[in-house]
Amino acid sequence: MYRPQTATRARATLLLASLGFFLITLDILIVNLALTQIGVELGGGASGRQWVIDGYTLTFAVLLLFAGNLSDRIGAKRAFGAGIALFLLASIACAVAPTLGLLIAARVVQGAGAAIMLPASMALIREAFPDPRQRTHALGIWAVGGAVAGAVGPLVGGLLTTVDWRLVFAINLPVGVAMLALLTAVAPSPARPTPFDWAGQAVAAVALTALMYGLITGGDSGFARPAVIAALVIAVAGIACFVLLQSRVRHPMMPLDLFRPAGMRIALLDGFAFMVGNFGSVFVVSLYLQQHLGLSPLLAGLVFLPSAAFSITGNLVSGRLANRYGPRVPAALGLGLMALGFVGLLACAPTGSPLLAGLFLVFTGTGGSIAMPPVTSVVLASAPAHRAGAASAVFNTVRQVGGAVAIAVFGAFVADPATFVPGMQLAFAIAAAGLLAAALVSLRIRGPQTRKAGSE
């Protein structure tokens, strides 16, 4: 039987997992401020800029289920170390990429490294903090890693891009080296060997790639193109085939019984809506500030700073709210605040005011930071210990698909400079509606998650 870790090792594990989430989130947000300069130097147009983001997020989403199984199979610690090493190698390739195609290819590999790290980081927290209340608090601190990345990502991205956009990838190296050193202080993880679902992985990769290709290419050159229609048909057929496979194979990568608890289903909806809003806002507002309003990358990054600063506080407060009121209250409250922020962004878009944009981004950043830690705790509490990696992988796959879809669809809305503001307003209206719906559904989450380690 797996024994709880010492307090020192548990703290080291939490620090390492938080750094991993920091690095993963940083490389989504920091690149947004560099997209304009990447386009100037390497070309590629609007669709090329979208693929710089979605090459990362798509691979992230495609491989998360595989990575969750890998974490359970070889142990979370070993999987996490492999993810760090792959991420660092890909970061070097991104920093020296001579063409847009090679940059996107390196981003794909980088997304693979991130995919391996994320479910392993959540599984490490699950192992280090078996008590549900301690775990909820730990997840709030873990989420601070993402919040800090949100705080420094746009600002540092703008600053580094002012010097050279390639530095936004080089900055990963010292963080990654520090993580590899810290990994030695983490307790070994239990391994639970199970066969891989290769058929499911292949079908999922085809379906999600076809979906992203269809959305991005359709937004760029029209959805009536035969290639776009074919891609979307393949995506729908692939998703249906994947679900059918998972119901029949002996060792599915996404066990369908994970969806039986109502809390898990609600958490998946919340995660999807959150990422549509989170990724969509950073992507669209970054383009709005630089291309539409003409701000420099550094000034554009400063607009995001208040939001990210408030999100750090939100993550720290979130655990206390969840422990006092259960996950229902912070989840519904946080998603509602995000919806309110998008309504404000929609209203202020025609004014061309960076100050108003920064003000309403505070609502989206704070709301998301309050909602996500308790939603994540619901996911972990809904699954037995031996499926912690798989459950976190399913949750984060849905999240990343939401983010990738937001980039693709919202990018299509704002692709034409002549209709940028109406497209931006349409994107924000969709995000607000989705978040409001998720907030209302979150009211159905049951009270505090009380699953005990010994009962698993």
Buried (B, 14 or more C-beta within 10 A) or exposed (E): EEEBBEEEBBBBBBBBBBBBBBBBBBBBBBBBBBBBBBBEBBEBEBBBBBBBBBBBBBBBBBBBBBBBBBBBBBBBBBBBBBBBBBBBBBBBBBBEBEEBEBBBBBBBBBBBBBBBBBBBBBBBBBBBBBEBBBBBBBBBBBBBBBBBBBBBBBBBBBBBBBEEBBBBBBBBEEBBEBBBEBBEEBBEBBBBEBEEBEBBBEBBBBBBBBBBBBBBBBBBBEEEBEEBEEBBEBBEBBBEBBBEBBEEBEEBBBBEEBEEBBBBBBBBBBBBBBBBBBBBBBBBBBBBBBBBBEBBBBBBBBBBBBBBBBBBBBBBBBBEBBBEBBBBBBBBBBBBBBBBBBBBBBEBBEEBEBEBBBBBBBBBBBBBBBBBBBBBBBBBBBBEBEBBBBBBBBBBBBBBBBBBBBBBBBBBBBBEEEEBBBBBBBBBBBBBBBBBBBBEBBEEBBEBBEBEBEEE
